[in-house]
Amino acid sequence: KIHSLAGTLSGGQKRKLQLAIGLVGGSEVVLIDECTSGVDPLSRRALWRTLTGVRGERTVVFTTHFLDESDLLADHIAILASPGKVVAQGTPVRLKKEFGEGGVITVPLHLLRSIQQIAPSAYATDIENGEAVYYHLRTKDSKVVGEVLKLLEREQRESLKGEVESYDLVGTTMEEVFLELMRREEEGDVGKGEEDPNPTSKRTAAAAITTTNNLSTPLTLTSGRPTSPLHQSLTIFHKRMLIARRAWLTPLLAVLVAICGSTIPLVFLRRLPPTCTRTFRNSTSIPLYLPSNPLNPLFGGGAVPPLFAPGNESSVVETPPNVLQNALGTALENVNLGSNASNEPFAFLKTRNVQDNETFVREFETRFRNYSIGGVSFDLSFSGSGSTASGSGQALVAWEGSSPGLKAPAMINLASNVLFNWALNTSGTNGAGAGAGTGPTTIKANYESFPPVAAGTLSSLRWVVFFGAAMSVYPAFFALYVSKERRSSVQAMQFSNGLSNTVGLWMGHLMFDFIFSVISSTVIVIIFGAVSNQFHGLGIFWVVLILYGVAGTLFAYFVSLFVSSPLAAFAAVAGYQVVMFVLYLAGYLLTLTYAKTSEAGRIITIIHFTLSVLSPVASVVRASLVSVNLFSLLCIGDTITSSAMGDLVRYGGPILYLILYSLVLLAALTSYDSSGSLRSRLFRSTTPANKAVDPSSSEEDVLQEAEATTKSDDLLRVLGVSKTFGRNRVVDDVSFGVSKDTIFALLGPNGAGKMTTFNMIRGDVNPDRGDVHIAGTSVIRNPKTARFSLGVCPQFTAIDSQLTVREHLMIYGRLKGLEKGKMIEDNVDVLLRATGLNLYADRLASKLSGGNQRKLSLAIALIGNPSVVLIDEFSTGVDAKMKREMWKTLRNVAVGKAVIITTHSMEEAAALATKVGILAKRMLAVGTTTQLYERYATYEVHFTCRTREEVSRAQQLMAQVPGARLADDVATRFEVPVETQTVKNEEEAELYRILSNSEDFSEYTVEKAGLESVFLKVIRKNNVLEEDTDRRRSWWRCF
């Protein structure tokens, strides 16, 4: 991993990297805070080995919430109580001997009087409905403990009825020491560990945690029921309304941006004339056809321009001779000359004939100053009658180019007429010429200056820029909450605890945000109509704004699915929409500036209908252009017709596109999450569920569990599920069942498939093979029904920071179908009391401590009375005292339910679970905690050894105990394996005898091996490596 990016490392690897950074530089003192929090046991051991490897060179000070970690790792422990006061310190062994009660013996027989004759301070506690008794010896003397064990051996041999078949001895743990010190601190009597003169009057907090499996009365809760998407959307809407009372700034900003950005720039539209009306102005139109010039005095007198004045020395040069007369003779003769009529057929247009084109060119090269008009030369000839023509049709035009340059188009027009009629004569479709009956066809062009740009165009464009920017930005505000809800896992919490359909989620959010879209649109249209006469079809424009509010909001929701934070969602939505708006407007302006005028309308239409697919802002911008008639989009001739406003090229297109856009986005949102019904139908498993576990690779207990699960009626049944991602199989034929009143701990190292199995039970991931049944309903075939029997408490607290504890439970109760009024209020009150949150019912959830937030997550999981409850890392990051309170709460509320927990804390699993499964892709071991303890029975002896000589003496002492060996952990700890219960009891008594006779060690403890020891033995037996070090992945597989 040396070349891997830090962000790609697992949790355990990141902790190792942080530890390595702290060790760089050879510092003499290393401070470490919660080094193994959230780390699996294998990585935990690796971190411990790193710390113990440097203990000889440096002073290591570390803090931890794991009491077993402090017991194993520390040479010296200091226990602090608030406010930062040291209440006890010493070696782990010394603290246990000083503040512990000594051994605790479990035996199914009342022998208190006999035991008190040996240990006078002993007292008894009944557990498991009186079927067994805990005897607290309250002595640290090994000889006394040995005598008690001999008593039990004698009772076991002499008992005729077999009352004493077995017994267990549990030594003092650091948990008991810690909780006893906290109790004394609260009561103000922290001392030197003096024995309580009245031991039966009060049990230690540790005893309350470790010695009771009694089941409380089940909680009186109403079971949830399926609800419609409409009901769930109204619940989400109600939640948003509750949040808006405390967090109103975001919707207010959305409304202000929309209204102010659209209306304040209306100052640019003040005092503009109405559009689509023709204004009168003086304009001169000059005919370019030379014989028909109305300014010629031959057509009515007046000022005579020198170009066409009769008698002007200048003339039009032509070749071949008389080509103009032959081509346009009739057109030239039939001009209305009025009183100035002349008998000369061509008297009003003076021409000069030259013989050929060469002469024509030389004439203008040598005598161009003598000609004030120009000339034309053609490669063609006409017959005498002008009815037929021949030649190539090539032409050469010359003109005098002084300002204002009207002679050039006049000469070109004259040449065009000649060529046009020559072409008609050649094709035989026209009888041109002086003698023809039908006469020539003439092209009479006119010259007139372009009209000036409309005065209001630029002003309207400035308003459109501000309006488009405001419309682009304001929907982005609606992405903030949904992105926060998703990234804080609140959405996942809702899907796992009652929200069965994504339609309900998104419609609920849309209903809330739609309010602000309607407010903005209505105020904008009212202001438009009140202060400006430039807007047309404001009623239809209001409909467009409403539809854009819907489409823009859904677009913001969709973008929020793919970004990492609320601010990123806001920036992505606003930035993308602004860019699309700029491109859309630039397309209009560039088209009108550079495209052919005849093609501009078609190109603009293509740009609009193309960019409107990419972003909803294009549709509302088009509507704004239509509303102010920018670029004359509304004009039909000189008028604006109301009936045409609904055309696709006007308001109709934006309306159609926004409706379709909204429907597509809503479909995409509802099908995106795995909880949506669409994905469940498309990716449903079709492989039979009851595939047998491979017996060649499984222990007998795993095979028996798989077989029993297929036949049982447990509340939760996981039947041979497997899941592969790519080429990596993460879960392989896992089967187990969890019955009523059972807490099942699913344990495993990182990458073992625990979370994938969890997600398959939740219905978030569909297995490749197998099935999951919750209360008899298949999660694969009927996910919505199954989920109403499921409650989920995720690893990370997923709460709405602006809702109170009570409001959280009310919302989730409504999602699970509880009726308003007394029903839901009674259920909420029951859960508040059961979890101890009744004192904080009206406090914001964000103001609760970490432990109470986890209790709230547990209460949410329990609302609706689910049969099965999934809990992930229940007490991660919580201090030891609060952790024990949370465990007690969980045991109280778990009555009558099947509870499955995942945790890296073996301490937590041992305290809570009645059944354990150890998973590493496949199930390695499964059974009740008692079965696993007996299967891997071991006693551990812990010595305080500070030198190699002390370690050597401890090894010599333990060599007297058959089978004892030095444990491979980080403390001086010896394991004493036990084969059978009878041998265990005999070896236990012998072990205490050997230790009590030793004079080398005064500080040692004897403990029964815990669940972590069992876990490590199972993992090592199956060759499971830390952090999946057996995998080899190519670099391209990372993408």
ZAFI-312092 format. One line per 8 residues: number of its first residue (from 1); for each residue x, y, z of C-alpha. Coordinates in steps of 0.5 Angstrom, whole numbers. Layout:
<sites>
NUM) X Y Z | ...
</sites>
This chain:
<sites>
1) 0 0 0 | 6 5 0 | 4 8 -7 | -3 8 -5 | -7 14 -4 | -9 15 3 | -16 16 1 | -16 9 -1
9) -14 6 5 | -19 2 10 | -20 5 17 | -15 0 20 | -10 2 15 | -11 10 16 | -10 9 23 | -4 5 22
17) -2 11 18 | -3 16 23 | 0 12 28 | 6 12 23 | 6 19 23 | 6 20 30 | 12 15 31 | 16 19 25
25) 22 23 28 | 24 19 34 | 20 23 39 | 21 20 46 | 14 21 48 | 8 19 44 | 1 21 45 | -5 17 42
33) -12 18 42 | -17 12 41 | -12 9 37 | -17 3 35 | -24 6 35 | -28 3 29 | -22 -2 28 | -23 -10 27
41) -20 -15 32 | -14 -17 27 | -12 -10 25 | -13 -8 33 | -8 -13 34 | -3 -11 29 | -4 -4 32 | -2 -6 39
49) 4 -10 36 | 6 -3 33 | 6 0 40 | 9 -5 44 | 15 -5 39 | 17 2 41 | 15 1 48 | 22 0 50
57) 24 6 47 | 19 11 48 | 14 13 53 | 7 12 50 | 1 15 53 | -6 13 50 | -13 14 51 | -19 9 50
65) -26 7 51 | -24 0 51 | -23 -3 58 | -21 -10 55 | -15 -6 51 | -13 -2 57 | -12 -9 61 | -8 -12 55
73) -4 -6 53 | -2 -2 59 | 3 -3 64 | 0 3 68 | -7 5 68 | -10 12 70 | -18 12 71 | -21 19 70
81) -28 22 73 | -31 28 71 | -28 34 71 | -21 31 69 | -20 28 76 | -16 21 77 | -20 17 82 | -15 11 81
89) -8 9 78 | -4 3 78 | -2 -4 74 | -8 -7 71 | -7 -13 76 | -7 -9 82 | -13 -5 80 | -17 -11 79
97) -14 -14 86 | -15 -7 90 | -22 -5 87 | -25 -12 84 | -30 -16 88 | -25 -23 87 | -28 -29 83 | -35 -30 81
105) -38 -37 81 | -44 -39 77 | -47 -46 79 | -54 -48 79 | -55 -50 86 | -56 -46 92 | -49 -47 97 | -49 -40 100
113) -48 -42 107 | -42 -47 105 | -39 -42 101 | -39 -36 106 | -36 -41 111 | -30 -41 107 | -31 -33 104 | -35 -30 109
121) -36 -24 105 | -39 -28 99 | -46 -26 97 | -51 -29 92 | -55 -27 86 | -60 -31 82 | -60 -30 75 | -64 -34 69
129) -70 -34 73 | -67 -38 79 | -64 -43 74 | -57 -41 76 | -54 -37 82 | -48 -32 82 | -43 -33 88 | -39 -26 89
137) -33 -29 93 | -31 -22 95 | -24 -24 96 | -17 -24 92 | -14 -29 96 | -12 -35 91 | -12 -40 97 | -19 -38 99
145) -21 -39 92 | -18 -45 91 | -22 -48 98 | -28 -46 94 | -27 -50 88 | -25 -56 92 | -32 -55 96 | -35 -55 89
153) -31 -61 87 | -33 -65 93 | -41 -63 92 | -40 -65 84 | -38 -72 86 | -42 -73 92 | -49 -70 89 | -54 -76 88
161) -58 -72 84 | -53 -69 79 | -55 -62 82 | -47 -60 80 | -46 -62 74 | -41 -56 72 | -39 -49 75 | -35 -43 72
169) -31 -38 75 | -30 -31 72 | -25 -27 75 | -25 -19 76 | -25 -15 69 | -23 -8 68 | -30 -7 66 | -32 -8 74
177) -26 -4 76 | -28 2 72 | -36 2 74 | -35 0 81 | -30 7 81 | -35 11 77 | -41 8 82 | -36 10 88
185) -35 17 85 | -42 19 84 | -43 17 91 | -37 20 94 | -34 14 97 | -28 13 93 | -23 9 97 | -18 4 98
193) -22 -2 96 | -25 -3 103 | -30 -8 103 | -37 -6 103 | -40 -8 110 | -46 -10 107 | -45 -13 101 | -52 -15 99
201) -55 -8 100 | -52 -6 93 | -49 -10 87 | -44 -6 83 | -46 -4 76 | -41 -9 73 | -45 -14 76 | -52 -11 74
209) -49 -11 67 | -45 -18 67 | -50 -22 71 | -57 -22 68 | -60 -25 62 | -67 -24 65 | -72 -22 60 | -76 -16 62
217) -84 -15 60 | -84 -14 52 | -86 -6 50 | -93 -5 49 | -92 -2 42 | -97 -2 36 | -95 -6 29 | -94 -2 23
225) -98 -2 17 | -97 -1 9 | -98 6 7 | -99 9 0 | -94 14 -3 | -99 20 -2 | -99 18 5 | -92 18 6
233) -91 24 1 | -95 28 6 | -91 26 12 | -85 28 9 | -88 35 7 | -90 35 14 | -83 34 16 | -81 39 12
241) -86 44 15 | -83 43 22 | -76 44 20 | -78 50 16 | -80 53 23 | -73 53 25 | -69 53 19 | -73 58 14
249) -67 62 11 | -66 58 5 | -73 58 2 | -73 65 4 | -67 66 0 | -69 62 -6 | -76 67 -7 | -72 73 -6
257) -67 71 -11 | -72 69 -16 | -76 76 -15 | -71 81 -14 | -67 78 -20 | -73 78 -25 | -76 85 -23 | -71 90 -21
265) -68 90 -28 | -75 92 -31 | -72 99 -30 | -69 97 -37 | -76 97 -40 | -79 103 -38 | -81 108 -43 | -81 103 -49
273) -86 104 -55 | -90 98 -56 | -87 92 -60 | -90 90 -67 | -92 97 -69 | -90 100 -76 | -87 107 -75 | -88 112 -80
281) -81 116 -82 | -78 119 -89 | -75 114 -93 | -72 115 -100 | -73 109 -105 | -69 109 -112 | -70 105 -117 | -64 101 -120
289) -67 100 -127 | -64 105 -131 | -70 107 -136 | -75 107 -130 | -72 112 -126 | -77 117 -123 | -72 122 -122 | -71 123 -129
297) -74 129 -132 | -77 126 -138 | -82 122 -132 | -85 129 -130 | -79 134 -129 | -76 137 -123 | -69 136 -121 | -65 133 -126
305) -59 128 -123 | -53 128 -128 | -53 121 -129 | -60 121 -133 | -60 128 -136 | -62 128 -143 | -56 131 -147 | -51 129 -142
313) -44 128 -146 | -44 121 -142 | -47 115 -144 | -47 108 -143 | -42 104 -147 | -45 97 -150 | -42 92 -154 | -44 88 -159
321) -47 94 -162 | -55 95 -160 | -55 89 -155 | -59 93 -150 | -64 95 -156 | -64 88 -158 | -65 85 -151 | -69 90 -148
329) -72 94 -154 | -80 93 -152 | -78 95 -145 | -74 101 -147 | -80 103 -152 | -86 102 -147 | -84 107 -142 | -89 112 -140
337) -85 119 -142 | -91 124 -141 | -90 130 -144 | -83 129 -145 | -84 123 -150 | -79 123 -156 | -80 119 -163 | -73 116 -162
345) -74 109 -159 | -68 110 -154 | -67 118 -153 | -68 118 -146 | -62 113 -145 | -56 115 -149 | -51 109 -151 | -45 109 -155
353) -43 102 -159 | -36 99 -159 | -35 93 -164 | -32 88 -159 | -30 87 -152 | -22 88 -153 | -24 95 -156 | -29 96 -150
361) -23 94 -145 | -19 99 -148 | -24 104 -148 | -24 104 -141 | -17 103 -140 | -15 110 -144 | -21 114 -143 | -25 112 -137
369) -25 120 -135 | -30 121 -140 | -35 116 -138 | -39 118 -132 | -44 112 -132 | -40 106 -135 | -42 100 -140 | -43 93 -141
377) -40 88 -145 | -43 81 -147 | -41 75 -151 | -48 74 -155 | -52 76 -161 | -59 77 -163 | -62 76 -169 | -65 82 -173
385) -72 81 -170 | -69 79 -163 | -73 73 -163 | -67 68 -163 | -60 69 -159 | -53 66 -159 | -47 66 -155 | -43 64 -149
393) -47 69 -144 | -41 72 -141 | -41 79 -139 | -36 85 -137 | -39 91 -133 | -36 97 -132 | -38 103 -127 | -36 110 -125
401) -35 109 -117 | -36 115 -114 | -40 116 -108 | -45 114 -106 | -44 108 -111 | -51 107 -114 | -48 107 -121 | -45 100 -119
409) -52 96 -117 | -55 100 -123 | -50 97 -128 | -51 90 -125 | -58 91 -126 | -58 93 -133 | -53 87 -135 | -57 82 -131
417) -64 84 -135 | -60 83 -141 | -57 76 -139 | -64 74 -136 | -68 76 -143 | -62 72 -147 | -63 66 -143 | -70 66 -144
425) -69 67 -151 | -64 61 -152 | -70 57 -148 | -75 59 -153 | -80 61 -147 | -80 68 -149 | -80 72 -155 | -76 78 -153
433) -74 84 -158 | -77 90 -161 | -81 86 -166 | -83 81 -161 | -91 80 -159 | -90 79 -152 | -84 83 -150 | -78 82 -145
441) -78 81 -138 | -75 86 -133 | -72 86 -126 | -74 92 -123 | -69 93 -117 | -70 99 -112 | -65 102 -107 | -67 104 -100
449) -63 105 -93 | -63 99 -88 | -68 101 -82 | -64 103 -76 | -64 98 -70 | -71 98 -66 | -69 102 -60 | -72 97 -55
457) -68 91 -57 | -62 92 -53 | -66 94 -47 | -70 88 -47 | -64 84 -48 | -61 87 -41 | -67 85 -38 | -67 78 -40
465) -59 77 -38 | -61 79 -31 | -68 75 -31 | -64 68 -34 | -59 69 -29 | -64 69 -23 | -68 63 -26 | -62 59 -27
473) -60 60 -19 | -66 60 -15 | -68 52 -16 | -61 51 -13 | -63 53 -6 | -68 47 -7 | -62 42 -7 | -59 44 0
481) -63 40 4 | -64 34 0 | -57 33 -1 | -56 34 7 | -61 29 8 | -58 24 3 | -51 25 6 | -52 25 13
489) -56 18 12 | -63 21 14 | -65 18 7 | -63 11 8 | -65 12 15 | -72 13 13 | -72 8 7 | -70 3 12
497) -75 5 17 | -82 6 14 | -81 9 8 | -82 4 3 | -83 8 -4 | -78 13 -7 | -84 17 -10 | -87 19 -3
505) -80 22 -1 | -79 26 -8 | -86 28 -8 | -86 30 -1 | -80 35 -2 | -83 37 -8 | -90 39 -5 | -86 43 0
513) -81 47 -5 | -87 48 -10 | -90 53 -5 | -84 57 -6 | -84 57 -13 | -91 59 -14 | -90 65 -9 | -84 67 -13
521) -88 66 -20 | -94 70 -18 | -91 76 -15 | -86 76 -21 | -92 76 -26 | -96 81 -22 | -90 86 -22 | -89 85 -29
529) -96 87 -31 | -96 93 -26 | -90 96 -28 | -89 95 -36 | -93 95 -42 | -88 90 -46 | -90 83 -43 | -95 79 -47
537) -99 73 -45 | -97 74 -38 | -102 69 -36 | -99 63 -40 | -92 66 -38 | -94 65 -31 | -96 57 -33 | -89 57 -36
545) -86 60 -29 | -90 55 -25 | -87 49 -29 | -80 51 -29 | -81 51 -22 | -82 44 -22 | -77 42 -27 | -72 46 -24
553) -73 43 -17 | -73 36 -19 | -67 38 -23 | -64 40 -17 | -66 34 -13 | -63 30 -19 | -56 33 -19 | -56 32 -11
561) -55 25 -12 | -48 25 -15 | -45 30 -11 | -41 30 -4 | -44 36 0 | -50 41 0 | -45 47 -2 | -43 42 -8
569) -50 41 -10 | -52 48 -10 | -46 50 -14 | -47 44 -19 | -54 46 -20 | -53 54 -21 | -46 53 -25 | -49 48 -30
577) -56 52 -31 | -52 59 -32 | -47 56 -37 | -53 53 -41 | -57 60 -40 | -50 63 -43 | -50 58 -49 | -57 59 -50
585) -57 67 -51 | -50 66 -55 | -53 62 -60 | -59 67 -61 | -54 73 -62 | -49 69 -66 | -54 67 -71 | -58 73 -72
593) -51 77 -73 | -47 72 -77 | -53 67 -80 | -56 68 -87 | -62 72 -86 | -67 67 -89 | -64 61 -85 | -64 65 -78
601) -71 63 -76 | -70 56 -77 | -63 56 -74 | -66 59 -68 | -71 54 -67 | -66 48 -67 | -62 52 -62 | -68 52 -58
609) -71 45 -58 | -64 42 -57 | -61 46 -51 | -68 45 -48 | -67 38 -47 | -60 39 -44 | -63 44 -38 | -70 47 -36
617) -67 54 -36 | -67 54 -44 | -75 53 -44 | -76 59 -39 | -71 64 -42 | -75 62 -49 | -81 64 -46 | -78 71 -43
625) -76 72 -50 | -83 71 -53 | -86 75 -47 | -82 81 -49 | -83 80 -56 | -75 80 -57 | -73 79 -64 | -80 79 -66
633) -81 72 -64 | -89 74 -63 | -90 78 -69 | -94 76 -75 | -94 82 -80 | -95 88 -76 | -99 85 -70 | -99 80 -64
641) -105 75 -64 | -107 72 -58 | -109 65 -61 | -101 64 -64 | -98 65 -57 | -99 57 -56 | -95 55 -62 | -89 51 -61
649) -85 56 -63 | -87 61 -58 | -90 59 -51 | -92 52 -53 | -85 49 -54 | -83 51 -47 | -89 48 -44 | -89 42 -47
657) -81 41 -46 | -82 43 -38 | -88 38 -37 | -84 32 -41 | -77 34 -37 | -81 34 -30 | -84 27 -32 | -77 24 -34
665) -73 27 -28 | -79 24 -23 | -78 17 -26 | -70 18 -26 | -71 20 -18 | -76 14 -16 | -72 9 -20 | -65 11 -17
673) -65 8 -10 | -65 1 -9 | -71 2 -5 | -75 4 -11 | -80 -2 -14 | -77 -1 -21 | -70 -3 -19 | -73 -9 -15
681) -77 -12 -21 | -71 -11 -26 | -65 -14 -21 | -69 -19 -18 | -66 -26 -16 | -68 -32 -20 | -64 -37 -17 | -67 -42 -12
689) -65 -40 -5 | -64 -46 -1 | -58 -49 -4 | -54 -53 1 | -48 -50 4 | -41 -54 2 | -40 -59 7 | -33 -60 5
697) -31 -53 7 | -36 -52 13 | -35 -54 21 | -41 -58 23 | -44 -52 27 | -45 -48 21 | -48 -54 17 | -53 -56 23
705) -55 -48 23 | -56 -48 15 | -60 -54 16 | -64 -52 22 | -65 -45 19 | -69 -48 12 | -74 -52 17 | -75 -46 22
713) -80 -41 23 | -75 -36 26 | -77 -29 25 | -71 -28 21 | -68 -33 16 | -62 -32 12 | -62 -38 7 | -56 -39 3
721) -54 -32 1 | -49 -30 -4 | -46 -24 -7 | -41 -22 -12 | -38 -15 -14 | -35 -16 -21 | -30 -22 -20 | -30 -21 -12
729) -35 -26 -8 | -36 -22 -2 | -41 -27 1 | -41 -34 0 | -47 -39 2 | -49 -35 9 | -54 -38 13 | -57 -37 20
737) -63 -36 23 | -65 -31 29 | -71 -33 33 | -75 -29 38 | -72 -26 44 | -65 -27 41 | -59 -22 40 | -55 -25 35
745) -48 -22 34 | -45 -22 27 | -37 -22 28 | -32 -21 22 | -26 -18 20 | -26 -12 15 | -28 -14 8 | -31 -20 11
753) -38 -19 8 | -42 -16 14 | -45 -10 11 | -46 -13 5 | -50 -19 9 | -54 -13 13 | -56 -10 6 | -58 -16 3
761) -63 -17 10 | -65 -9 9 | -67 -11 2 | -62 -5 -1 | -58 -11 -4 | -60 -16 -8 | -57 -23 -7 | -54 -27 -13
769) -57 -33 -10 | -61 -35 -4 | -66 -31 0 | -68 -27 6 | -74 -28 10 | -77 -23 15 | -83 -26 19 | -84 -31 14
777) -84 -25 8 | -79 -26 3 | -75 -19 2 | -73 -21 -5 | -80 -22 -7 | -84 -17 -3 | -79 -12 0 | -84 -7 2
785) -88 -12 6 | -82 -15 9 | -79 -8 11 | -85 -6 15 | -83 -12 20 | -76 -9 20 | -72 -4 24 | -65 -1 23
793) -61 3 27 | -55 5 23 | -47 5 25 | -47 13 24 | -53 17 27 | -57 19 22 | -62 25 25 | -65 31 23
801) -61 37 27 | -68 41 27 | -72 36 29 | -73 35 37 | -73 28 39 | -81 27 40 | -82 30 33 | -77 25 30
809) -81 19 33 | -88 22 31 | -85 23 23 | -82 15 23 | -89 13 27 | -93 16 21 | -88 13 16 | -90 6 19
817) -97 7 18 | -99 9 26 | -105 13 26 | -105 20 28 | -107 22 35 | -107 18 41 | -104 11 38 | -98 15 36
825) -97 19 42 | -98 13 46 | -92 9 42 | -88 15 43 | -89 16 50 | -87 8 51 | -81 9 47 | -78 15 50
833) -79 12 57 | -76 5 55 | -70 9 52 | -69 14 58 | -70 19 53 | -77 22 56 | -73 28 60 | -70 30 53
841) -77 29 49 | -77 36 47 | -70 38 46 | -67 38 39 | -64 32 37 | -57 35 35 | -56 38 42 | -56 31 45
849) -50 27 47 | -47 22 43 | -50 16 47 | -57 19 47 | -57 20 40 | -55 13 39 | -61 11 43 | -66 16 39
857) -63 12 33 | -65 5 37 | -72 8 39 | -73 10 31 | -72 3 29 | -77 0 34 | -83 5 33 | -88 1 29
865) -86 -5 33 | -82 -9 28 | -80 -16 29 | -73 -16 27 | -68 -10 29 | -62 -9 25 | -56 -5 29 | -50 -3 26
873) -44 -1 31 | -49 1 37 | -44 4 42 | -38 6 37 | -34 12 40 | -38 12 46 | -35 13 53 | -35 6 57
881) -40 8 62 | -45 11 57 | -44 5 53 | -46 0 59 | -52 4 60 | -54 4 52 | -53 -4 53 | -58 -4 59
889) -63 0 54 | -62 -5 48 | -63 -11 53 | -69 -8 56 | -72 -6 49 | -70 -13 45 | -75 -17 49 | -80 -21 44
897) -76 -19 38 | -70 -22 34 | -64 -17 34 | -58 -18 30 | -52 -13 31 | -45 -12 28 | -39 -10 32 | -32 -10 32
905) -32 -9 40 | -32 -16 42 | -33 -13 49 | -40 -11 47 | -42 -17 43 | -40 -21 50 | -45 -17 54 | -51 -17 49
913) -51 -23 45 | -54 -30 46 | -52 -32 39 | -46 -31 35 | -44 -32 28 | -37 -31 26 | -36 -29 18 | -31 -28 13
921) -34 -29 7 | -37 -35 9 | -40 -37 16 | -34 -40 20 | -37 -41 26 | -44 -40 29 | -48 -42 36 | -50 -39 43
929) -44 -36 47 | -44 -42 51 | -43 -47 46 | -37 -42 43 | -34 -41 50 | -35 -49 51 | -32 -51 44 | -26 -46 45
937) -25 -46 53 | -19 -43 55 | -17 -40 62 | -12 -34 62 | -7 -32 67 | -4 -25 67 | 2 -23 70 | 5 -16 71
945) 12 -17 68 | 17 -11 67 | 23 -15 66 | 25 -21 62 | 27 -25 68 | 20 -24 71 | 17 -27 64 | 22 -33 65
953) 20 -34 72 | 12 -34 70 | 14 -39 64 | 17 -43 69 | 11 -43 74 | 6 -44 68 | 10 -50 66 | 7 -54 72
961) 0 -53 69 | -1 -58 63 | -2 -55 56 | -1 -48 59 | 3 -43 53 | 4 -36 53 | -1 -33 49 | 1 -29 42
969) -2 -22 44 | 2 -16 47 | 1 -18 55 | 5 -23 59 | -1 -27 59 | -2 -35 59 | -7 -39 56 | -9 -46 59
977) -14 -50 54 | -19 -54 57 | -22 -60 53 | -28 -62 57 | -32 -59 63 | -30 -64 68 | -23 -63 66 | -24 -56 66
985) -26 -56 73 | -21 -60 76 | -16 -56 72 | -19 -50 75 | -18 -52 82 | -11 -55 80 | -9 -48 77 | -11 -44 83
993) -7 -49 88 | -1 -48 84 | -1 -40 83 | -3 -40 91 | 3 -44 93 | 8 -39 89 | 12 -34 92 | 15 -31 86
1001) 8 -27 84 | 4 -23 88 | 0 -20 82 | -4 -24 78 | -11 -25 75 | -14 -31 73 | -20 -30 68 | -24 -34 63
1009) -23 -33 56 | -27 -28 53 | -31 -28 46 | -25 -24 43 | -20 -30 44 | -26 -35 41 | -26 -30 35 | -18 -30 34
1017) -18 -37 35 | -23 -38 29 | -20 -33 25 | -13 -36 25 | -16 -43 24 | -19 -41 18 | -13 -37 15 | -16 -31 15
1025) -11 -25 14 | -11 -18 16 | -14 -13 12 | -15 -18 6 | -8 -18 5 | -9 -25 0 | -12 -21 -5 | -8 -18 -11
1033) -12 -13 -15 | -9 -10 -22 | -9 -3 -22 | -14 -2 -27 | -19 -6 -23 | -19 0 -19 | -23 4 -24
</sites>
